[in-house]
Amino acid sequence: MTPESLDYRSSMQHAALAYLRRHREQYLGDADLLFDNCVRHLTTGLEVPLFLAQRVSQLAWNELHGRPEPLWLGIDWCADPHATIAYLVDARANLRFPIPLRLLPQRLLDQRPATPAGHS
C-alpha cells in the first residue's frame, strides 16, 4: 500500500466515523440501518468504491463501539433505610440533585441496596 492510498483510506474512515457519530441518535433502534446508510453516504456522496466503503465503515463502527461509553449519571442512595429521597448524580458537572423516592419507578427502587455502599 502506498502512503497516498493509506491517507485516502484513513480519510474515508474518519469520514465514516464522523457520519456514524452525527447520525447515531437517529437510528437508536436499528444499528444495521445506520451502518447501511453510512456505506451509502460514502459510496454516493464521496464516491468511495463499495468494497472500501464497507471496510472503512466497519473499522469506524469498531472504533465507535469498541470502548464503553462512560456513565455520566448515577444514583446515590441515602444511608438511612427510611429515607424518602435519593440523589441523582451528574458526574460531568459534579452535581447532586435530590429526587423524592415516590417519583422513581418501582423497578429502580427494587435495585436499592439493603445497606448502601460504605455504610454498615
Secondary structure, 3 states (H helix, E strand, C coil): CCHHHHHHHHHHHHHHHHHHHHHHHHHCCCHHHHHHHHHHHHHHHCCCCHHHHHHHHHHHHHHHHCCCCCCCEEEEECCCCCCCEEEEEECCCCEEEEEEHHHCCHHHHCCCCCCCCCCC
